[in-house]
Amino acid sequence: MEKSEILKLIGKRIKELRLQKGISQADLVGRMEGNIDPTNISRIEAGRTNPTVITLYRIAEALDIKLIELLNIESSEN
């Protein structure tokens, strides 16, 4: 699998989980520890940027899920 495909699947997974929880992108940023540019969430969800492991961890924490659940991209492929 190519890097761009992986980034798109991770972004799709983040968006899917965020929407399941009824959280807007702005709310997600507000829940995250530390400073993150709100437009960065949009870029991550679109697969246009490569988030760091720390950023992914912070997103998982903000969604109140485990990091491994966030990275379970196989459930987003269908």
C-alpha positions in Angstrom: 0.0 0.0 0.0 1.3 3.4 -0.9 1.9 6.2 1.6 -0.9 8.4 0.1 -3.4 5.5 0.5 -2.4 5.0 4.1 -2.8 8.7 4.9 -6.2 8.8 3.2 -7.4 5.7 5.1 -6.2 7.1 8.5 -7.9 10.4 7.7 -11.1 8.7 6.7 -11.0 6.7 10.0 -10.5 9.9 12.1 -13.4 11.5 10.3 -15.6 8.5 10.7 -14.9 8.2 14.5 -15.3 12.0 15.0 -18.7 12.0 13.2 -19.9 8.9 15.2 -19.2 10.9 18.3 -21.0 14.0 16.9 -17.9 16.1 17.3 -17.0 19.0 14.8 -13.5 19.5 13.7 -13.4 22.7 15.8 -14.6 20.8 18.9 -12.0 18.1 18.3 -9.2 20.7 18.2 -10.7 22.2 21.5 -10.5 18.8 23.1 -6.8 18.2 22.1 -4.0 18.9 24.4 -1.5 21.5 23.1 -1.8 23.8 20.2 -2.9 22.5 16.8 -4.0 24.6 13.9 -7.7 23.8 13.2 -7.0 23.6 9.5 -4.6 20.8 10.3 -7.4 18.4 11.3 -9.0 19.1 7.9 -5.8 18.3 6.1 -5.3 15.1 8.2 -8.9 13.9 7.5 -8.3 14.6 3.7 -5.1 12.6 3.8 -3.1 15.6 2.6 -0.6 15.7 5.5 1.3 13.1 7.5 0.4 13.5 11.2 3.0 12.6 13.8 2.4 9.7 16.2 2.0 12.3 18.9 -0.7 14.1 17.0 -2.5 10.8 16.3 -2.2 10.0 20.0 -3.7 13.4 20.9 -6.6 12.9 18.4 -7.3 9.5 19.9 -7.3 11.0 23.4 -9.7 13.7 22.3 -12.0 11.1 20.8 -11.8 9.1 24.0 -10.5 6.0 22.3 -7.3 4.0 22.2 -4.7 4.8 19.6 -4.9 1.3 18.2 -8.6 1.8 17.6 -7.8 5.0 15.7 -5.2 3.1 13.6 -7.6 0.3 12.7 -7.9 1.4 9.1 -9.0 -2.0 7.9 -12.5 -1.3 9.3 -12.6 1.9 7.1 -11.6 0.2 3.8 -15.1 -1.1 3.0 
